[in-house]
């Protein structure tokens, strides 16, 4: 699945090139729908290729900053069987609130809900190689964007955009290089295909490769591979059975819903 690009010298182009900020603005965030219902599989592999798989029924809703909320997500565990019925809920907030995400975990064996606040944006997301910062709009926020490379492959354009933090002391990475592809002249077709992360020392840390699916007017992950080049650990995210704009009820994103389970959420 991975199509790896690197920073070889760029060819010259007669047409005026967009700036890194312009590419990032048009391509980094795509319309995900107002809400989504899907199935999420996460496969974790260590350096010895030992594998662990979890499958979740996923419910997501965007809030566009209303009351400081960016989005809400609920995951109900379907696999492995001994974890079936466990649930996870996350509320993410806008940058303007300066507030880390809130999380709730429901364990059916204990019949208890535990609330856990994310103290560090660098914490792992569900044990994977992505952090909470990585799944936000911008893993370095705020940051400065620079166009490092533009390539043409037939009708496809590839843009390499480097983002460096404006406050390096508080950033997880020294820089992030994001690779976007565009088919034809329309920015609507432009989307993120690869992300290269560099640690605080400037060394390569991990790579993310993204395959998208189009559902109506929305862009949704199809399959994503994240590979830590320093540890050999990798994570694969697979999204299937996607429905968008299903008008999810607010009750889906409550502690009560975690106890009632996925079947009740499906009917909302």
C-alpha positions as CSV (number, residue, x, y, z in Angstrom):
1,X,0.0,0.0,0.0
2,X,2.8,2.4,0.8
3,X,4.1,4.7,-1.9
4,X,7.2,6.3,-0.5
5,X,8.4,9.7,-1.6
6,X,11.7,11.3,-0.6
7,X,13.3,14.7,-0.8
8,X,15.4,14.4,-4.0
9,X,16.2,17.6,-5.8
10,X,13.0,19.1,-7.3
11,X,12.6,19.6,-11.0
12,X,11.9,23.2,-12.2
13,X,8.4,24.2,-13.2
14,X,7.3,27.0,-15.5
15,X,4.0,27.4,-13.7
16,X,3.9,29.4,-10.5
17,X,4.1,27.0,-7.5
18,X,1.7,27.4,-4.6
19,X,3.2,28.1,-1.2
20,X,3.4,25.4,1.5
21,X,0.7,27.2,3.5
22,X,-1.6,27.2,0.5
23,X,-1.1,23.5,-0.2
24,X,-1.6,22.7,3.5
25,X,-4.8,24.8,3.7
26,X,-6.4,23.1,0.6
27,X,-5.2,19.5,1.3
28,X,-4.7,18.7,4.9
29,X,-8.2,18.7,6.2
30,X,-10.9,17.1,4.1
31,X,-14.7,17.0,4.6
32,X,-15.4,14.0,6.9
33,X,-19.2,14.3,6.9
34,X,-21.3,15.7,9.7
35,X,-21.1,12.4,11.5
36,X,-20.0,8.8,10.8
37,X,-20.9,5.2,11.6
38,X,-18.2,2.6,10.7
39,X,-16.1,-0.4,11.8
40,X,-12.5,0.2,12.9
41,X,-9.9,-2.5,13.0
42,X,-6.5,-1.8,14.6
43,X,-3.7,-4.3,14.1
44,X,-0.5,-3.8,16.2
45,X,2.7,-5.6,15.2
46,X,6.0,-5.6,17.1
47,X,9.5,-5.8,15.6
48,X,9.2,-9.7,15.7
49,X,5.9,-9.5,13.7
50,X,3.8,-10.6,16.7
51,X,0.3,-9.3,16.1
52,X,-2.6,-8.1,18.2
53,X,-5.9,-7.2,16.6
54,X,-8.9,-5.2,18.0
55,X,-12.1,-4.5,16.2
56,X,-14.5,-1.7,17.2
57,X,-17.9,-0.4,16.2
58,X,-17.2,3.3,15.8
59,X,-19.5,6.4,16.1
60,X,-18.1,9.9,15.4
61,X,-19.6,13.3,15.2
62,X,-18.1,16.7,14.4
63,X,-19.1,19.8,16.4
64,X,-17.2,22.6,14.5
65,X,-16.1,24.3,17.8
66,X,-19.6,24.5,19.3
67,X,-19.2,25.0,23.1
68,X,-15.4,24.5,22.5
69,X,-15.9,20.9,21.3
70,X,-14.1,19.7,18.1
71,X,-15.5,16.2,17.8
72,X,-16.8,13.2,19.8
73,X,-16.1,9.5,19.2
74,X,-17.3,6.3,20.8
75,X,-15.8,2.8,20.2
76,X,-17.6,-0.4,21.2
77,X,-15.2,-3.4,21.3
78,X,-16.3,-6.4,19.0
79,X,-13.0,-8.3,19.0
80,X,-11.3,-10.0,20.8
81,X,-14.2,-11.9,22.3
82,X,-13.0,-11.6,25.9
83,X,-13.1,-7.8,25.6
84,X,-16.5,-7.6,23.8
85,X,-18.8,-5.0,25.4
86,X,-15.9,-2.8,26.6
87,X,-16.3,0.8,25.4
88,X,-14.2,3.9,24.9
89,X,-15.4,7.5,24.5
90,X,-13.4,10.6,23.6
91,X,-14.4,14.2,23.5
92,X,-11.8,16.4,21.7
93,X,-11.7,20.2,22.1
94,X,-10.6,23.1,19.9
95,X,-7.1,24.6,20.2
96,X,-8.7,27.8,21.5
97,X,-9.9,26.1,24.6
98,X,-6.3,25.0,25.5
99,X,-7.9,21.8,26.9
100,X,-6.8,18.2,26.4
101,X,-9.3,15.6,25.3
102,X,-11.5,13.8,27.9
103,X,-11.8,10.0,27.8
104,X,-14.1,7.5,29.4
105,X,-13.6,3.7,29.5
106,X,-16.4,1.2,30.3
107,X,-15.3,-2.3,31.6
108,X,-18.3,-4.6,31.6
109,X,-16.7,-7.1,33.9
110,X,-16.5,-4.4,36.6
111,X,-19.6,-2.7,35.4
112,X,-17.8,0.6,36.0
113,X,-17.0,3.7,33.9
114,X,-13.6,5.3,34.5
115,X,-12.9,8.8,33.3
116,X,-9.3,9.5,32.2
117,X,-8.1,12.8,31.0
118,X,-5.4,12.9,28.4
119,X,-2.5,14.7,30.1
120,X,-0.1,14.6,27.2
121,X,-0.9,15.0,23.5
122,X,2.0,12.7,22.9
123,X,0.2,9.8,24.6
124,X,-0.4,6.8,22.4
125,X,-3.9,6.5,20.8
126,X,-5.3,3.1,21.7
127,X,-1.8,1.6,22.1
128,X,-0.9,2.4,18.5
129,X,2.0,4.3,16.9
130,X,-0.2,7.4,16.5
131,X,-0.5,10.0,19.3
132,X,-3.4,12.2,20.1
133,X,-1.6,15.0,18.5
134,X,-1.1,13.0,15.3
135,X,-4.9,12.4,14.9
136,X,-5.6,16.1,15.3
137,X,-5.6,18.5,12.3
138,X,-2.0,19.3,12.7
139,X,0.6,17.4,14.7
140,X,2.6,20.6,15.1
141,X,0.3,23.3,16.0
142,X,1.0,26.1,15.5
143,X,3.6,25.6,12.8
144,X,5.2,27.1,9.8
145,X,4.7,25.4,6.4
146,X,7.2,25.4,3.6
147,X,6.9,23.7,0.1
148,X,10.0,21.5,-0.2
149,X,9.2,19.7,-3.4
150,X,6.6,19.5,-6.2
151,X,6.6,16.6,-8.7
152,X,4.4,15.6,-11.6
153,X,3.4,12.0,-12.4
154,X,1.1,12.1,-15.4
155,X,-2.0,13.9,-14.3
156,X,-1.0,13.6,-10.7
157,X,0.9,16.3,-8.7
158,X,2.8,15.5,-5.5
159,X,3.6,18.2,-3.0
160,X,6.0,17.8,-0.1
161,X,5.3,20.3,2.7
162,X,7.6,20.7,5.7
163,X,6.0,21.9,9.0
164,X,8.2,23.2,11.8
165,X,6.9,24.3,15.2
166,X,6.8,27.9,16.2
167,X,7.6,26.8,19.7
168,X,10.0,23.9,19.5
169,X,10.2,23.4,23.3
170,X,6.5,22.4,23.5
171,X,6.4,20.4,20.2
172,X,6.5,16.6,20.0
173,X,8.5,16.7,16.7
174,X,11.3,18.8,15.3
175,X,9.6,18.8,12.0
176,X,6.9,16.9,10.0
177,X,6.9,16.4,6.2
178,X,3.5,15.8,4.7
179,X,3.1,14.5,1.2
180,X,-0.1,15.5,-0.7
181,X,-1.3,14.3,-4.1
182,X,-3.6,16.1,-6.5
183,X,-5.2,14.8,-9.7
184,X,-5.8,17.5,-12.3
185,X,-6.1,21.2,-11.4
186,X,-8.9,20.8,-8.7
187,X,-7.9,21.2,-5.1
188,X,-10.9,19.1,-4.2
189,X,-9.0,16.0,-5.3
190,X,-5.9,16.9,-3.2
191,X,-5.4,14.8,0.0
192,X,-2.7,13.5,2.3
193,X,-0.9,10.4,1.3
194,X,2.3,10.2,3.5
195,X,3.6,11.8,6.7
196,X,7.2,11.6,7.8
197,X,7.8,12.5,11.5
198,X,11.2,13.5,12.9
199,X,12.1,13.3,16.6
200,X,13.4,16.2,18.7
201,X,17.0,15.4,17.6
202,X,15.9,15.7,13.9
203,X,16.2,12.0,13.3
204,X,13.5,10.0,11.4
205,X,11.0,8.6,13.9
206,X,8.0,7.2,12.0
207,X,6.1,7.2,8.7
208,X,2.4,7.2,8.1
209,X,0.9,6.0,4.8
210,X,-2.8,6.8,4.1
211,X,-5.2,5.2,1.6
212,X,-8.6,7.0,1.4
213,X,-12.1,6.1,0.4
214,X,-14.7,8.5,-0.9
215,X,-18.2,8.2,0.7
216,X,-20.5,10.7,-1.0
217,X,-18.7,14.0,-0.6
218,X,-16.7,12.9,2.4
219,X,-13.1,11.6,2.6
220,X,-12.7,8.8,5.1
221,X,-9.7,6.6,5.9
222,X,-9.6,3.2,4.1
223,X,-6.4,1.8,5.4
224,X,-3.5,3.5,7.2
225,X,-0.1,2.1,8.0
226,X,2.1,3.7,10.7
227,X,5.6,2.4,11.0
228,X,8.1,3.4,13.8
229,X,11.5,3.2,12.1
230,X,13.3,3.4,15.5
231,X,11.5,0.5,17.2
232,X,10.2,-1.6,14.4
233,X,6.7,-1.4,15.8
234,X,3.8,-0.8,13.4
235,X,0.1,-0.1,13.4
236,X,-2.5,-0.7,10.7
237,X,-5.9,1.0,10.8
238,X,-8.7,-0.4,8.6
239,X,-12.1,1.4,8.3
240,X,-15.1,-0.4,6.7
241,X,-18.9,-0.3,6.6
242,X,-18.8,3.5,6.5
243,X,-22.0,5.5,6.6
244,X,-21.9,9.3,6.8
245,X,-24.5,11.9,7.8
246,X,-26.7,9.5,9.7
247,X,-27.9,12.2,12.1
248,X,-26.5,10.5,15.3
249,X,-28.2,11.5,18.5
250,X,-26.4,13.3,21.3
251,X,-27.2,10.4,23.6
252,X,-24.7,8.2,21.7
253,X,-21.9,10.2,23.2
254,X,-22.9,9.8,26.9
255,X,-21.8,7.6,29.8
256,X,-25.2,5.9,29.7
257,X,-24.6,4.9,26.1
258,X,-21.3,3.2,27.1
259,X,-23.2,0.9,29.5
260,X,-26.1,0.2,27.0
261,X,-23.7,-0.9,24.2
262,X,-23.5,-0.7,20.4
263,X,-26.9,-2.1,19.7
264,X,-28.6,0.7,21.4
265,X,-26.3,3.3,19.8
266,X,-27.2,1.8,16.4
267,X,-30.8,2.7,16.9
268,X,-30.1,6.4,17.7
